[in-house]
């Protein structure tokens, strides 16, 4: 990884800037951090960012990975996740779980607030009335959450719930607005022995064994869904993918060589 990061920095800066490549190996996802000096080695110019530099770095990185036989992210996401998609990739917090519990109770059409609280208790939610306010806590939760606008939101305060129970307002369940995480794709297995030799502990080994079992199950599901349980069919598919890979690799190398020629030509045209 450090060698490929060094090659990426050298080719992107065209060898005209000093740089440092730091490789993180203390995480499961080994990755590089690259910093280069904005002033060139001969001190005659400064590096200037340009439109599309991020795409240029990505394409060069993909080219280097393919040339060295490593996989790439074929269709990278071009922007960050929206809030609901981000929520879908994280487990719901205590407040969201309480909102979902209220959604499920409202679906049963309770007659009034007391009936709603009774259904919440039956669902395992601890209900603690205090004066005009009501506090809720999930089983095993660390603290109570007040049923008001500041803590639960405008749609889950007591006034809003009373309006829904009286038929004056329509309730929109939160669970419909939360996007669930996409199912994980088939991945490579973890080399447990290598990780243990690298200093990982017994807890990591237990996690890796579970992870590998899940990956093997996903692999079997993938092969079953795509009709690749026959070894001959799997071999033919693999050969087809390999041929496609070599074809794309050759095209990328030719395109990169042409880009280098165009860069030289562009320099002369500008001069």
C-alpha positions as CSV (number, residue, x, y, z in Angstrom):
1,X,0.0,0.0,0.0
2,X,2.8,2.4,0.8
3,X,4.5,1.6,-2.5
4,X,1.3,2.3,-4.5
5,X,0.8,5.5,-2.5
6,X,4.3,6.6,-3.3
7,X,3.7,5.9,-7.0
8,X,0.4,7.8,-6.9
9,X,2.1,10.9,-5.3
10,X,5.1,10.8,-7.7
11,X,2.9,10.5,-10.8
12,X,0.4,13.1,-9.8
13,X,3.1,15.7,-8.9
14,X,5.1,14.6,-11.9
15,X,8.1,14.3,-9.6
16,X,8.3,18.1,-9.2
17,X,7.1,18.3,-5.5
18,X,8.4,16.8,-2.3
19,X,5.8,14.6,-0.6
20,X,5.2,12.3,2.4
21,X,3.2,9.1,2.2
22,X,1.9,7.8,5.6
23,X,0.3,4.3,5.6
24,X,-2.2,3.4,8.3
25,X,-1.9,-0.3,9.1
26,X,-3.6,-0.1,12.6
27,X,-7.1,-0.3,11.0
28,X,-8.9,-3.0,9.1
29,X,-9.0,-0.8,6.0
30,X,-5.3,-0.1,5.2
31,X,-5.0,3.3,3.6
32,X,-2.6,6.2,2.8
33,X,-2.4,9.8,3.8
34,X,-0.4,11.9,1.3
35,X,0.9,15.4,1.8
36,X,3.0,17.2,-0.8
37,X,4.8,20.6,-0.6
38,X,3.0,23.2,-2.6
39,X,6.3,24.7,-3.7
40,X,8.1,22.8,-6.4
41,X,11.5,21.3,-5.9
42,X,13.2,23.9,-8.1
43,X,11.3,26.8,-6.3
44,X,10.1,28.3,-9.5
45,X,6.4,27.7,-9.2
46,X,3.6,26.7,-6.8
47,X,1.1,23.9,-7.1
48,X,-2.3,25.2,-8.1
49,X,-5.5,23.1,-7.6
50,X,-7.6,22.8,-10.8
51,X,-11.2,21.9,-11.6
52,X,-11.7,18.2,-11.4
53,X,-8.5,17.5,-9.5
54,X,-10.3,15.0,-7.3
55,X,-11.4,13.0,-10.3
56,X,-7.9,13.1,-11.7
57,X,-6.5,11.7,-8.5
58,X,-9.2,9.0,-8.4
59,X,-8.6,8.0,-12.0
60,X,-4.8,7.8,-11.5
61,X,-5.3,5.8,-8.4
62,X,-7.6,3.4,-10.1
63,X,-5.1,3.0,-13.0
64,X,-2.3,2.2,-10.6
65,X,-4.4,-0.3,-8.7
66,X,-5.5,-2.1,-11.9
67,X,-2.0,-2.2,-13.2
68,X,-0.9,-3.9,-10.0
69,X,-3.8,-6.3,-9.9
70,X,-5.9,-4.8,-7.2
71,X,-9.6,-4.0,-7.2
72,X,-11.2,-0.6,-7.4
73,X,-14.5,1.1,-6.5
74,X,-16.3,0.8,-9.9
75,X,-19.1,3.3,-9.2
76,X,-18.0,5.7,-6.3
77,X,-20.7,7.8,-4.8
78,X,-20.2,11.4,-5.9
79,X,-21.6,13.1,-2.8
80,X,-22.2,12.6,0.9
81,X,-25.3,10.8,2.2
82,X,-28.4,12.7,3.0
83,X,-29.5,12.5,6.6
84,X,-32.1,9.8,6.2
85,X,-29.7,7.6,4.2
86,X,-27.0,8.2,6.9
87,X,-29.6,7.2,9.5
88,X,-30.2,4.0,7.5
89,X,-26.5,3.0,7.9
90,X,-26.5,3.5,11.7
91,X,-28.6,1.7,14.3
92,X,-31.4,3.9,15.6
93,X,-30.8,5.8,18.8
94,X,-32.9,5.5,21.9
95,X,-35.2,8.4,20.9
96,X,-35.8,6.9,17.4
97,X,-36.6,3.6,19.0
98,X,-39.1,5.3,21.3
99,X,-40.6,7.1,18.3
100,X,-41.0,3.8,16.5
101,X,-42.7,2.3,19.6
102,X,-45.1,5.2,19.6
103,X,-45.8,4.7,15.9
104,X,-46.6,1.0,16.5
105,X,-48.9,2.0,19.4
106,X,-50.7,4.7,17.4
107,X,-51.4,2.1,14.6
108,X,-53.5,0.2,17.2
109,X,-55.9,3.3,17.5
110,X,-55.8,3.9,21.2
111,X,-58.8,5.8,22.5
112,X,-56.9,8.4,24.6
113,X,-53.5,9.2,26.1
114,X,-53.9,6.8,29.0
115,X,-54.6,3.9,26.6
116,X,-51.5,4.9,24.5
117,X,-49.3,4.9,27.6
118,X,-50.8,1.5,28.7
119,X,-49.9,0.0,25.3
120,X,-46.4,1.4,25.6
121,X,-46.0,-0.3,29.0
122,X,-47.2,-3.6,27.5
123,X,-44.6,-3.1,24.7
124,X,-41.9,-3.0,27.4
125,X,-41.4,0.8,27.5
126,X,-41.1,2.2,31.1
127,X,-43.5,5.1,31.5
128,X,-43.0,7.6,34.3
129,X,-45.6,10.4,34.6
130,X,-44.2,13.5,36.3
131,X,-46.7,16.4,36.8
132,X,-48.0,17.4,33.3
133,X,-45.1,15.7,31.5
134,X,-44.4,12.1,30.8
135,X,-41.0,10.4,30.7
136,X,-40.2,7.2,28.7
137,X,-37.3,4.8,28.8
138,X,-36.5,1.7,26.8
139,X,-35.7,-1.7,28.5
140,X,-32.1,-1.4,29.4
141,X,-32.0,2.3,28.6
142,X,-29.6,4.5,30.6
143,X,-32.0,7.4,31.2
144,X,-35.6,8.7,30.7
145,X,-36.6,10.8,27.8
146,X,-39.3,13.4,28.2
147,X,-42.3,13.3,25.9
148,X,-42.0,16.9,24.7
149,X,-41.0,18.8,21.6
150,X,-37.4,19.5,22.7
151,X,-36.6,15.8,23.4
152,X,-38.8,13.9,21.0
153,X,-39.7,16.4,18.3
154,X,-42.8,18.4,17.4
155,X,-44.7,15.3,16.1
156,X,-44.1,13.3,19.3
157,X,-44.9,15.8,22.0
158,X,-48.0,15.3,24.2
159,X,-49.9,18.1,22.4
160,X,-49.3,16.5,19.0
161,X,-50.2,13.1,20.2
162,X,-53.4,14.4,21.7
163,X,-54.3,16.0,18.4
164,X,-53.7,12.7,16.6
165,X,-55.8,10.8,19.1
166,X,-58.6,13.3,18.7
167,X,-58.5,13.0,14.9
168,X,-57.4,16.6,14.4
169,X,-54.0,15.7,13.0
170,X,-52.6,12.9,10.8
171,X,-49.5,11.2,12.2
172,X,-46.6,10.4,9.9
173,X,-44.6,7.5,11.3
174,X,-40.8,8.1,11.6
175,X,-40.0,4.5,10.5
176,X,-41.2,5.3,7.0
177,X,-38.7,8.2,6.7
178,X,-35.7,6.1,7.8
179,X,-33.9,4.3,5.0
180,X,-32.5,1.0,5.9
181,X,-28.9,0.1,5.2
182,X,-28.2,-1.7,1.9
183,X,-27.3,-5.3,2.4
184,X,-23.6,-5.9,2.4
185,X,-22.0,-7.2,-0.7
186,X,-19.8,-10.3,-1.1
187,X,-16.4,-9.5,0.3
188,X,-13.1,-11.3,0.9
189,X,-12.5,-13.4,4.0
190,X,-10.3,-12.2,6.8
191,X,-6.9,-14.0,7.2
192,X,-7.3,-14.6,11.0
193,X,-3.8,-16.1,11.5
194,X,-2.1,-13.2,9.8
195,X,-4.1,-10.7,11.8
196,X,-3.2,-12.5,15.1
197,X,0.5,-12.5,14.1
198,X,0.1,-8.8,13.4
199,X,-0.9,-8.2,17.0
200,X,-4.7,-8.6,17.0
201,X,-6.3,-10.1,20.1
202,X,-8.8,-12.9,20.9
203,X,-11.7,-10.5,20.5
204,X,-10.7,-9.7,17.0
205,X,-10.4,-13.4,16.2
206,X,-14.0,-14.1,17.5
207,X,-15.3,-11.2,15.3
208,X,-13.3,-12.5,12.3
209,X,-14.7,-16.0,12.6
210,X,-18.3,-14.6,12.6
211,X,-17.4,-12.2,9.8
212,X,-16.0,-15.1,7.6
213,X,-19.1,-17.2,8.2
214,X,-21.4,-14.4,7.1
215,X,-19.2,-13.8,4.0
216,X,-19.3,-17.5,3.1
217,X,-23.1,-17.5,3.5
218,X,-23.4,-14.4,1.3
219,X,-21.1,-16.0,-1.3
220,X,-23.3,-19.1,-1.4
221,X,-26.4,-17.0,-1.8
222,X,-24.8,-15.0,-4.6
223,X,-23.8,-18.2,-6.5
224,X,-27.3,-19.6,-6.0
225,X,-29.1,-16.5,-7.2
226,X,-26.9,-16.2,-10.3
227,X,-27.0,-19.9,-11.2
228,X,-23.2,-20.5,-10.7
229,X,-23.3,-23.6,-8.5
230,X,-21.9,-25.6,-11.4
231,X,-18.1,-25.3,-11.3
232,X,-17.9,-25.2,-15.1
233,X,-20.3,-22.2,-15.2
234,X,-18.3,-20.5,-12.5
235,X,-15.0,-21.0,-14.4
236,X,-16.5,-19.7,-17.6
237,X,-17.8,-16.6,-15.8
238,X,-14.4,-16.1,-14.1
239,X,-12.6,-16.4,-17.5
240,X,-15.0,-13.9,-19.0
241,X,-14.4,-11.4,-16.2
242,X,-10.6,-12.0,-16.5
243,X,-10.7,-11.3,-20.2
244,X,-12.7,-8.2,-19.6
245,X,-10.2,-7.0,-17.0
246,X,-7.2,-7.4,-19.3
247,X,-9.1,-5.6,-22.0
248,X,-9.9,-2.7,-19.8
249,X,-6.4,-2.6,-18.4
250,X,-4.9,-2.3,-21.9
251,X,-7.4,0.5,-22.8
252,X,-6.5,2.4,-19.6
253,X,-2.8,2.1,-20.2
254,X,-3.2,3.4,-23.8
255,X,-5.4,6.2,-22.6
256,X,-2.9,7.2,-19.9
257,X,-0.1,7.2,-22.4
258,X,-2.2,9.4,-24.7
259,X,-3.0,11.7,-21.8
260,X,0.8,12.1,-21.1
261,X,1.3,13.0,-24.8
262,X,-1.5,15.5,-24.7
263,X,-0.1,17.0,-21.5
264,X,3.3,17.6,-23.2
265,X,1.5,19.1,-26.3
266,X,-0.6,21.3,-24.1
267,X,2.5,22.7,-22.4
268,X,4.0,23.6,-25.8
269,X,0.8,25.2,-27.0
270,X,0.6,27.3,-23.8
271,X,4.2,28.4,-24.2
